Amino acid sequence: MTFWYNVRTGQVEPDETKSAGENLMGPYETREEAQRALETAKEKTEAWDEEDREYNEWGEGEKS
């Protein structure tokens, strides 16, 4: 079964009764993963931001 997180309602929705549209995050394999959707997205964004900072700092070392 697949689950979705509805950012408008804050509810986890199973695939067969999920809402339509842009308010959904997912799919997730478990209800627990869907419940952590916002936390997971925040963690991934922070990691990507750090990768960007490291990349930009590395590129700055190349300039003369």
C-alpha positions in Angstrom: 0.0 0.0 0.0 1.1 3.5 -0.7 0.6 6.6 1.5 0.6 10.3 0.9 0.9 13.3 3.2 -1.6 16.1 2.7 0.1 19.4 3.5 -3.2 21.3 3.7 -4.9 19.0 6.2 -1.8 17.5 7.9 -3.3 14.1 7.4 -1.8 10.9 6.0 -3.9 9.4 3.2 -3.8 5.9 1.7 -3.5 5.7 -2.0 -7.0 4.5 -2.7 -8.6 7.5 -0.9 -6.0 10.2 -1.5 -7.0 13.7 -2.4 -6.2 15.0 -5.8 -3.7 17.7 -6.5 -0.8 19.8 -5.4 -1.4 19.4 -1.7 0.1 15.9 -1.5 3.7 14.8 -0.8 4.7 11.3 -1.6 4.3 8.5 -2.3 5.6 6.8 0.8 5.8 3.1 1.4 4.6 3.3 5.0 2.2 5.4 7.0 5.1 6.3 9.3 7.2 7.7 6.4 4.3 9.8 5.3 3.8 11.1 8.8 7.4 12.3 8.7 7.1 13.9 5.3 7.7 17.5 6.4 10.6 16.5 8.6 12.2 14.4 5.9 11.8 17.3 3.4 13.5 19.7 5.8 16.4 17.3 6.4 16.9 16.8 2.7 16.8 20.5 2.0 19.3 21.2 4.7 21.6 18.5 3.3 21.3 19.9 -0.3 22.0 23.5 1.0 25.1 22.2 2.7 26.2 20.5 -0.5 25.7 23.8 -2.4 27.7 25.7 0.2 30.6 23.2 -0.1 30.5 23.3 -3.9 30.5 27.1 -4.0 33.4 27.2 -1.5 35.4 24.7 -3.5 34.8 26.8 -6.6 36.0 29.9 -4.9 39.3 28.3 -4.2 39.9 28.0 -7.9 39.7 31.7 -8.6 42.8 33.9 -8.7 
